[in-house]
Amino acid sequence: MQIFPPLPVPQLPAPGPAARRTATAVSLALSAGLLTSGCAVLSPDGGRETAEQVAAALSAGSVEELAFDGVEGASAQEQYEQVTARLGEAVPAVEVAAVEDTGEEDRRAATLSWSWDLPGTDQDWAYDSTLPVVRSGDGQWVPEWSPSVVQPDLAEGEALRARTVAADRGDILGPDGEALVTERPVRRVGIDRSQLDGADPAAAARRLAAVVDIDADAYAEAVEQAGPEAFVEALPLRLEDFRELDAQRMQAIPGLLVVEDELPLAPSRGFAADLLGAVSEATAEDLQAAGGDLAAGALIGRGGVQERFDDRLRGTPGVVVEEVVPGDGAQPSVVEPLFEVPAQAGEPVAVSLDRGLQATAEELLAGIESPSAIVAIRPSTGEVVASANGPGSEGYSTALLGQYAPGSTFKVVTALGMLRAGDTPATVVQCPPSTTAEGVRINNVESYPAEFTGPITLTEAIAHSCNTTFVDQHDRIGQAELAGAAEALGIGVGTDLGVPVFPGSLPEEEDPAQHAAALFGQGRTLVSPLAMANLTASVAAGQLVTPRLVTTEGLLDGGATAGPGPEEPLTAEEAEQLRTMMRAVVSSGHLDVLQELEPDTAIGKTGTAEFGDEDPPRTHSWVVAEHEDLAVAVFVEDGDLGSITGGPIARDFLAAASAARAG
């Protein structure tokens, strides 16, 4: 297996048909002043008019209608195209600056001022060249042609080439300036058609596709359609992933080429992928949509922070115009750069994501087959420090965009509504084994402890999650009041996190049966793990917390709500009462597993939400908790009771956070 240096920077594309049609139209207009034989009719004016006609033709990209001294116009046109073909979409403007006496009676020197509008930069390439003009035997002034008319440093056989120079992409930084996304080594694996030695291109492509696990048909077609000297990349691989490939199978593939390169990557594959996003080379559609602001080969952001702040991260590419001569091989030899606009590196974007906590969250979800998520927020700052999705989410952002019934975690919202209706944590409420609301019978779970049925305190109803206590509030707390309490805890409050999020939703008006279901987290109420982590953070902070991810000053003003805040905000007294009840969930209720944390101060709530048509129904598993300024929501789409599935995950995550602080 061969390893080669990085690929050369992609060339600017050649002029398209539209540019050629424009040039032809201009040349036809110019030809109106020329003899039908193709020889120019030039006035005996010292060569000025001749120089003006040549300048106009050069600007139009078409000199074939002109006659040069000893050179046919068609030949000059061919040479002109050879000289400028690698300048891509660059457009020249040529003017005559002066026509001067050379000391020879029949020779003049016209100074041509060139200005090239180069793609990808606002800076024009400007210089002067000399156009010799000689007087023919019949007294007419005729131009002389050579490549130096286009650029004074060019000799016969030499040409110009413009290429873009990619800007260094800005890093995505974590707390304390740690680089979360930065240039990391990759290996670009593909088929080099020039090295096939007669082997079938499609067969080689299929063999490589099988090793690196990509679509064999699509890759084989791409290799078949490529030119005989082309390198057709299969995919870039992280260094650690490349080393895991079957070396023997790779070495046996005809035309295999492995190119060393670097790409902006997160610390590990899949690390906060939905939140950070990724980068890839701009497609033809991207280039067209950019209207000239992107150069071929540019890397652009796809999703997450990379896409939202692509303009800042991408920087500005540079441009180099070079003088080249034919080399010994297929690639030309560069003589020297003639013009250069340096690339301007992109600027970094800082986020609140904690690398260690994010990695811990992803590890805790690694063995869960159904969609799952962990979101963690610091109540004191609103900073999102972890947002992880399990492999069962299959790349979807369950953490930020999932829409699920919250189950009994929503009883925190209903409890707030009850506080606003005059209750306190010590208020005695009823917890019957079952109840009927709007003709629908509601039971407590089979495992509900019998000793906490009948008259109990509101705190005990929260701690042991009595469904019937909260359903029986349907005539006392209306849907509008429930929606107001939810809004006070952030559910449905739009937030500009810098990436797409679902803040939760519930109707302000609801039919009686659906309203009764909403009181214990069923019905049409929907939340995301982010929304529930933020609810918990708000309870811990004593006020509505606005989650924030992007911390670079001035980008999102440190995080801001995307709409009006709650009509009736959460008060410090209400939050303290909610904390009292949520502490009981840990000290005497279903989340006793969190008593293992040091110090033993955690608060939380479990939740189980039924879904589907199966009997018994399948359930979403929820846990929300807060410990030592870290609020977390744990969600498993297809799980057991929240305390069984989510409780140990929440404990392990918060314990890891405590260990990190202590270390």
C-alpha positions in Angstrom: 0.0 0.0 0.0 1.3 3.4 -0.9 1.1 6.5 1.1 1.4 9.8 -0.7 1.5 13.5 0.3 -1.7 15.5 0.4 -3.6 16.2 -2.8 -2.8 19.5 -4.6 -5.2 22.4 -4.0 -8.1 22.1 -6.5 -7.9 24.2 -9.6 -10.3 27.0 -10.4 -12.8 25.7 -13.1 -12.4 26.6 -16.7 -14.7 29.3 -18.3 -18.2 28.0 -18.9 -20.3 28.2 -22.1 -21.9 31.4 -21.0 -18.5 33.2 -20.9 -17.6 31.8 -24.3 -20.8 33.0 -25.8 -20.2 36.5 -24.4 -16.7 36.5 -25.8 -18.0 35.4 -29.2 -20.6 38.1 -29.3 -18.0 40.8 -28.5 -15.6 39.5 -31.1 -18.3 39.6 -33.7 -19.0 43.2 -32.9 -15.3 44.0 -33.2 -15.1 42.2 -36.5 -17.4 44.8 -38.1 -14.3 47.1 -38.5 -12.1 44.4 -40.0 -11.7 43.2 -43.6 -13.7 40.3 -44.6 -10.4 38.6 -45.5 -9.5 38.6 -41.8 -6.8 41.3 -42.1 -7.4 44.4 -39.9 -7.9 47.8 -41.5 -5.8 50.0 -39.3 -5.4 53.8 -39.7 -2.0 55.3 -39.9 -2.3 56.9 -36.4 0.8 55.7 -34.8 -0.7 52.4 -33.8 -3.1 53.7 -31.2 -6.3 52.4 -32.9 -4.7 49.0 -33.5 -3.8 48.8 -29.8 -7.3 49.7 -28.8 -8.8 47.0 -31.0 -6.4 44.4 -29.6 -7.2 45.5 -26.0 -10.9 45.2 -26.6 -10.5 41.7 -28.2 -8.4 40.6 -25.2 -11.0 41.8 -22.8 -13.6 39.8 -24.7 -11.4 36.7 -24.7 -11.4 36.5 -28.5 -8.6 37.6 -30.8 -9.3 35.2 -33.7 -10.7 38.0 -35.9 -7.5 40.0 -35.7 -4.5 39.6 -38.0 -1.1 39.7 -36.3 2.2 40.1 -37.9 3.2 36.6 -39.0 0.6 34.9 -37.0 -2.9 34.0 -38.0 -5.7 35.2 -35.7 -6.9 31.6 -35.1 -3.4 30.6 -34.0 -3.2 33.6 -31.7 -6.6 32.6 -30.3 -5.4 29.1 -29.6 -2.3 30.4 -27.8 -4.4 32.9 -25.8 -6.7 30.1 -24.6 -3.8 27.9 -23.7 -2.2 30.7 -21.7 -5.5 31.6 -19.8 -7.3 28.2 -19.6 -6.2 27.6 -16.1 -7.4 30.9 -14.8 -10.9 29.5 -14.6 -13.7 32.1 -14.3 -11.2 35.0 -14.0 -12.3 37.9 -16.3 -9.8 40.5 -17.7 -10.3 44.1 -18.4 -7.6 45.5 -20.8 -7.0 49.1 -21.6 -4.3 50.9 -23.6 -2.3 53.1 -21.2 0.1 54.5 -23.8 1.6 54.0 -27.3 5.3 55.0 -27.3 8.0 55.5 -29.9 10.6 52.7 -29.7 13.3 54.6 -31.7 12.5 52.5 -34.7 10.5 54.3 -37.4 8.1 51.4 -38.1 7.7 50.0 -34.6 5.7 51.2 -31.6 5.2 49.8 -28.1 1.7 49.9 -26.7 1.4 49.6 -22.9 -1.6 47.4 -22.0 -3.0 47.8 -18.5 -4.5 44.5 -17.3 -7.0 44.0 -14.5 -8.2 40.5 -13.7 -11.3 39.9 -11.6 -10.3 36.7 -9.8 -13.0 34.4 -8.3 -12.9 34.1 -4.6 -11.3 37.4 -3.8 -12.2 41.1 -3.9 -8.7 42.0 -4.9 -8.0 42.4 -8.6 -4.7 41.3 -10.2 -3.3 44.3 -12.1 -0.2 44.7 -14.1 1.1 46.1 -17.5 2.3 44.3 -20.5 3.7 45.4 -23.8 2.1 45.0 -27.2 4.5 45.6 -30.1 2.9 47.3 -33.1 4.7 47.4 -36.5 4.0 49.1 -39.7 3.4 46.8 -42.7 4.5 47.4 -46.2 1.2 49.0 -47.1 1.6 51.5 -44.2 -0.9 49.8 -41.9 -0.1 49.3 -38.2 -0.3 45.6 -37.3 0.1 44.0 -33.8 2.7 41.3 -33.0 1.6 38.3 -30.9 3.4 36.4 -28.2 2.4 35.1 -24.8 4.1 38.0 -23.2 1.3 40.2 -24.5 -0.9 38.5 -21.9 1.7 38.6 -19.1 5.2 40.0 -19.5 6.9 37.1 -17.8 5.5 34.4 -20.1 7.6 32.7 -22.8 6.5 30.3 -25.5 4.8 27.3 -24.1 4.3 28.8 -20.7 0.9 29.6 -19.2 -1.0 31.1 -16.2 -2.7 29.2 -13.5 -4.9 30.4 -10.7 -5.6 28.3 -7.7 -7.4 28.8 -4.4 -5.6 28.4 -1.2 -7.9 27.1 1.5 -8.1 29.1 4.7 -7.4 27.4 8.0 -10.9 26.7 9.5 -11.6 28.1 12.9 -11.7 25.6 15.8 -14.7 24.9 18.0 -13.5 25.5 21.5 -14.7 24.1 24.8 -14.4 25.7 28.3 -11.0 27.1 29.0 -10.1 27.2 25.3 -9.8 23.5 24.9 -10.1 22.5 21.2 -13.1 20.3 20.7 -13.0 20.4 16.9 -9.6 21.0 15.3 -7.5 19.7 12.4 -6.8 16.0 13.0 -5.1 13.5 10.8 -7.1 11.6 8.3 -6.4 9.1 5.4 -8.2 9.7 2.2 -8.7 6.3 0.6 -9.5 5.8 -3.0 -8.6 4.4 -6.5 -5.9 6.1 -8.6 -6.9 5.2 -12.2 -3.4 5.9 -13.5 -2.1 3.1 -11.3 -4.6 0.4 -12.3 -2.2 -1.3 -14.7 -5.0 -2.7 -16.9 -7.2 -3.8 -14.0 -10.9 -3.3 -14.3 -11.8 0.1 -12.6 -15.2 -1.0 -11.4 -14.0 -4.2 -9.9 -11.2 -2.4 -8.0 -13.8 0.1 -6.8 -16.1 -2.6 -5.5 -13.3 -4.4 -3.7 -12.4 -1.1 -1.9 -16.0 -0.3 -1.2 -16.4 -3.7 0.5 -13.4 -3.0 2.8 -14.4 0.5 3.9 -18.2 -0.3 3.9 -19.6 2.2 1.4 -22.2 1.9 -1.4 -20.3 -0.3 -3.9 -22.6 0.5 -6.9 -22.3 4.3 -6.5 -18.5 4.2 -6.0 -17.9 1.8 -8.9 -19.9 4.1 -11.2 -17.9 7.2 -10.0 -14.6 5.4 -10.7 -15.7 4.2 -14.1 -16.8 7.7 -15.2 -13.6 9.4 -14.0 -10.7 10.3 -16.3 -7.7 8.0 -16.9 -5.5 10.0 -14.5 -8.1 10.7 -11.8 -7.9 9.8 -8.2 -11.5 8.9 -7.0 -11.8 9.2 -3.2 -13.9 6.6 -1.5 -13.9 8.4 1.9 -11.7 10.1 4.4 -11.0 8.0 7.5 -9.8 9.0 11.0 -6.3 7.6 11.6 -7.6 5.2 14.2 -10.3 4.0 11.8 -7.9 3.6 9.0 -5.6 1.4 11.2 -8.5 -0.9 11.9 -8.9 -1.8 8.2 -7.9 -5.2 6.9 -4.4 -4.4 5.6 -4.1 -7.6 3.5 -7.3 -6.9 1.6 -6.4 -3.3 1.1 -2.9 -4.1 -0.3 -4.5 -6.5 -2.8 -6.7 -3.8 -4.4 -5.4 -2.5 -7.8 -4.9 1.2 -8.0 -5.3 1.8 -4.3 -4.1 5.2 -3.2 -4.0 6.5 0.4 -3.4 10.2 0.9 -2.4 11.8 4.2 -4.4 14.8 5.0 -6.1 16.7 7.9 -9.7 17.6 8.5 -11.6 19.5 11.3 -12.8 16.7 13.6 -14.1 16.2 17.1 -12.1 14.1 19.6 -13.8 10.9 18.6 -16.2 9.6 15.9 -19.8 10.7 16.8 -18.7 13.0 19.6 -21.6 15.5 20.0 -22.2 15.1 16.3 -25.6 16.6 16.2 -24.6 19.6 18.2 -21.2 20.3 16.7 -22.0 19.3 13.1 -19.4 18.3 10.6 -17.6 19.7 7.5 -17.3 18.4 4.0 -16.3 19.6 0.6 -18.7 22.0 -1.2 -20.8 20.3 -3.9 -21.6 21.8 -7.2 -25.0 22.8 -5.8 -23.3 24.6 -2.9 -21.0 26.5 -5.3 -23.9 27.6 -7.4 -26.0 28.7 -4.4 -23.0 30.6 -3.0 -22.9 32.9 -6.1 -19.1 33.0 -6.3 -18.5 33.3 -2.6 -17.2 29.7 -2.5 -14.3 28.3 -4.4 -14.1 24.7 -5.6 -12.7 22.4 -2.9 -13.9 24.6 -0.1 -15.0 22.9 3.2 -18.4 24.0 4.5 -20.3 23.2 7.7 -23.0 20.6 7.7 -25.4 20.8 10.7 -24.9 22.0 14.2 -22.5 24.8 15.1 -20.4 24.1 12.0 -23.3 25.1 9.7 -24.8 27.9 11.8 -21.4 29.7 12.1 -19.9 28.6 8.8 -19.1 32.1 7.6 -17.1 32.8 10.8 -15.4 29.4 10.9 -14.6 29.1 7.2 -12.5 32.2 6.9 -11.6 33.6 3.5 -9.7 31.5 1.0 -6.6 33.0 -0.7 -5.7 33.0 -4.4 -2.4 32.5 -6.1 -1.7 33.1 -9.8 1.3 31.2 -11.0 3.5 31.0 -14.1 3.8 27.4 -15.1 5.7 25.5 -17.8 5.1 21.9 -19.0 6.7 19.4 -16.6 8.1 16.0 -17.2 4.9 14.3 -16.1 1.2 15.1 -16.2 1.5 17.9 -13.6 3.1 21.2 -14.8 6.1 22.7 -13.1 5.5 26.0 -11.3 8.0 28.7 -12.2 7.0 31.3 -9.6 3.9 33.0 -8.2 3.0 36.2 -10.0 0.2 37.4 -7.7 -1.1 36.3 -4.3 -3.9 37.1 -2.0 -3.2 35.4 1.4 -5.9 33.3 2.9 -7.5 34.6 6.1 -8.0 32.0 8.8 -11.4 31.5 10.2 -12.2 32.6 13.7 -13.1 30.1 16.5 -16.4 29.6 18.1 -16.5 28.7 21.8 -19.2 26.4 23.3 -20.0 25.4 26.8 -19.8 21.6 26.1 -17.5 19.9 28.6 -15.4 17.3 26.9 -15.2 14.9 29.8 -18.9 15.0 30.7 -19.9 14.6 27.0 -17.7 11.6 26.7 -19.2 10.1 29.9 -22.7 10.7 28.7 -22.0 8.9 25.4 -20.3 6.0 27.2 -23.3 5.5 29.5 -25.7 5.3 26.5 -23.4 3.2 24.4 -25.2 -0.1 25.2 -28.8 1.1 24.8 -30.5 -0.1 21.6 -33.5 2.2 21.5 -33.2 6.0 21.0 -31.8 7.6 24.1 -30.3 10.8 25.4 -28.6 12.6 28.3 -28.7 16.4 28.5 -26.9 18.3 31.3 -27.2 22.1 32.2 -25.5 24.2 34.9 -28.3 26.0 36.7 -26.0 28.8 37.7 -25.1 29.8 34.2 -27.6 28.0 31.9 -24.6 26.4 30.1 -25.3 23.1 28.3 -22.3 21.0 29.3 -23.5 17.7 27.7 -25.9 16.7 25.0 -25.5 13.0 24.1 -27.5 10.6 22.0 -27.3 6.8 22.2 -26.6 4.6 19.1 -30.2 3.7 18.9 -31.0 7.3 17.9 -29.1 6.5 14.6 -27.8 10.0 14.2 -31.0 11.8 15.1 -30.8 14.5 17.8 -33.0 12.8 20.4 -31.5 15.1 23.0 -32.4 18.4 21.4 -35.2 17.6 19.0 -37.0 14.5 20.4 -40.7 15.0 21.0 -42.0 12.7 23.7 -44.6 12.6 26.5 -42.9 13.4 29.7 -44.8 11.0 32.0 -44.5 11.6 35.7 -41.7 14.1 35.4 -44.4 16.5 34.4 -45.9 16.2 37.8 -43.4 18.9 38.8 -45.4 21.2 36.5 -48.7 20.1 37.9 -47.4 20.6 41.4 -46.4 24.2 40.5 -50.0 24.7 39.4 -51.2 23.4 42.7 -48.9 25.7 44.6 -50.3 28.6 42.6 -53.8 27.4 43.6 -52.9 27.7 47.3 -51.3 24.4 48.2 -48.0 23.9 50.0 -45.7 20.8 50.1 -47.4 19.9 53.4 -51.0 20.1 52.0 -52.9 16.9 52.5 -54.2 15.4 49.3 -56.0 12.2 48.4 -54.3 9.3 46.6 -56.9 6.7 45.8 -55.7 3.4 44.1 -57.7 4.5 41.0 -59.9 7.3 39.9 -62.1 8.3 37.0 -61.8 11.5 35.0 -64.1 12.3 32.1 -65.1 8.6 31.8 -61.5 7.4 31.7 -60.3 5.1 34.6 -56.7 5.9 35.8 -54.7 3.6 38.1 -51.5 3.9 40.0 -48.7 1.6 38.8 -48.9 -1.9 40.2 -45.7 -1.4 42.3 -47.1 1.7 44.0 -46.7 1.4 47.8 -50.1 0.8 49.5 -49.0 2.8 52.6 -49.0 6.0 50.6 -52.6 5.7 49.4 -55.5 7.6 51.0 -54.7 11.0 52.6 -51.0 11.9 52.1 -49.0 15.2 51.7 -48.4 16.7 48.4 -44.7 16.0 49.0 -45.4 12.3 49.4 -47.5 12.3 46.3 -44.5 13.7 44.3 -42.1 11.4 46.1 -44.0 8.2 45.3 -45.6 9.5 42.1 -49.3 9.0 42.8 -51.1 9.4 39.5 -54.6 9.7 40.9 -53.7 12.7 43.1 -52.7 14.7 40.0 -55.5 13.5 37.8 -58.0 14.5 40.4 -56.9 18.1 39.9 -58.6 18.3 36.5 -61.6 20.3 37.8 -59.4 22.6 39.9 -56.4 23.4 37.6 -57.5 24.3 34.0 -55.4 23.7 30.9 -54.5 27.3 30.6 -53.1 27.3 34.2 -51.2 24.1 33.5 -49.7 25.6 30.3 -48.7 28.8 32.3 -46.9 26.6 34.9 -45.1 24.7 32.2 -44.1 28.0 30.6 -42.7 29.3 33.9 -40.4 26.3 33.9 -39.3 26.9 30.3 -41.4 24.4 28.5 -42.4 25.9 25.1 -40.2 29.0 25.6 -38.2 29.5 22.4 -34.5 29.7 22.9 -31.7 30.4 20.3 -29.2 27.8 21.3 -27.3 28.2 18.0 -28.6 24.9 16.8 -32.1 23.6 16.2 -34.0 22.6 19.4 -37.5 21.6 20.5 -38.4 23.5 23.7 -41.6 21.5 24.3 -45.3 22.2 23.7 -48.7 21.7 25.2 -52.1 23.1 24.1 -53.5 26.1 26.0 -56.9 24.6 25.4 -57.7 20.9 25.6 -60.7 18.6 25.7 -61.5 17.4 29.2 -60.1 13.8 28.8 -56.8 15.0 27.2 -56.5 17.7 30.0 -56.8 15.0 32.6 -54.1 13.0 30.9 -51.9 16.0 30.7 -51.9 16.5 34.4 -49.7 13.4 34.9 -47.6 13.8 31.7 -49.6 12.0 29.1 -52.0 13.3 26.4 -50.7 15.7 23.8 -47.9 17.2 26.0 -44.5 16.9 24.3 -41.1 17.7 25.6 -37.4 17.0 24.6 -34.7 15.9 27.0 -33.3 19.5 26.7 -36.6 20.9 27.8 -36.7 18.6 30.9 -33.1 19.4 31.8 -33.9 23.1 31.6 -37.0 22.6 33.8 -34.8 20.9 36.4 -32.2 23.6 36.1 -34.9 26.3 36.6 -36.1 24.7 39.8 -32.6 24.4 41.1 -31.8 28.1 40.2 -34.9 29.5 41.6 -35.8 31.3 38.4 -36.3 30.5 34.7 -33.0 29.4 33.2 -32.2 30.3 29.6 -30.0 27.5 28.2 -26.9 28.6 26.4 -24.4 26.7 24.3 -22.4 29.3 22.2 -20.3 31.3 24.6 -18.3 33.5 22.2 -19.2 37.1 23.0 -21.4 38.8 20.5 -22.5 35.8 18.5 -25.7 35.0 20.4 -25.4 37.6 23.2 -24.6 34.7 25.5 -27.9 32.9 24.8 -31.2 34.6 24.6 -34.9 33.6 24.5 -36.3 33.7 21.0 -39.6 35.1 22.1 -41.4 36.6 25.0 -40.9 35.1 28.5 -43.6 33.6 30.7 -46.6 35.7 31.6 -46.2 34.5 35.2 -42.5 33.8 35.9 -41.3 31.2 38.4 -40.7 32.8 41.9 -37.9 31.9 44.3 -40.5 30.7 46.9 -42.2 28.4 44.3 -38.8 27.0 43.3 -37.9 26.3 46.9 -41.1 24.4 47.5 -40.6 22.4 44.4 -37.1 21.6 45.5 -38.5 20.4 48.8 -40.8 17.9 47.1 -38.1 16.8 44.6 -35.7 16.2 47.4 -38.2 13.8 48.9 -38.1 11.8 45.7 -34.5 11.0 46.5 -34.6 10.8 50.3 -37.7 8.6 50.6 -39.0 7.9 47.1 -38.2 6.2 43.8 -34.8 7.9 43.3 -33.1 6.6 46.4 -30.2 5.5 44.2 -29.1 9.1 44.1 -28.4 9.0 47.9 -25.1 7.4 46.9 -23.9 10.8 45.6 -21.6 12.9 47.8 -22.8 15.1 49.3 -26.3 13.6 49.6 -28.2 16.6 48.4 -29.6 15.5 45.1 -33.2 16.3 44.0 -35.0 14.6 41.1 -38.1 13.1 39.7 -38.8 9.8 37.8 -41.2 9.4 34.9 -42.7 6.6 32.8 -44.8 7.5 29.8 -46.9 4.9 27.9 -46.9 4.8 24.2 -48.0 2.5 21.3 -51.0 0.1 21.0 -49.4 -2.9 22.6 -50.9 -4.6 25.7 -49.2 -3.9 28.1 -48.1 -0.7 26.5 -44.4 0.1 26.0 -43.0 2.9 28.0 -40.6 5.9 27.8 -38.2 6.0 30.7 -37.4 9.4 32.2 -35.3 10.7 35.1 -34.6 14.4 35.9 -32.2 15.3 38.7 -29.9 18.0 40.0 -26.8 17.7 42.1 -24.1 20.3 42.9 -25.0 22.8 40.2 -25.6 20.2 37.5 -29.2 19.5 36.2 -29.6 16.4 34.1 -32.3 14.7 32.1 -32.0 11.0 31.1 -34.3 9.5 28.5 -34.7 6.1 27.0 -37.5 5.7 24.4 -38.2 2.0 25.1 -37.4 1.5 28.7 -38.7 0.2 32.1 -39.8 2.4 35.0 -37.7 5.6 35.2 -36.2 4.5 38.5 -35.1 1.2 37.0 -33.7 2.3 33.6 -32.8 6.0 34.1 -31.9 6.1 37.8 -28.6 4.2 37.6 -27.6 6.2 34.5 -28.3 9.5 36.3 -26.4 8.4 39.3 -23.3 7.3 37.3 -23.3 10.6 35.3 -23.6 12.8 38.3 -21.0 10.7 40.2 -18.6 11.1 37.3 -19.2 14.9 37.4 -18.4 14.9 41.1 -15.2 12.9 40.6 -14.1 15.4 37.9 -14.7 18.3 40.2 -12.7 16.6 43.0 -9.9 15.8 40.6 
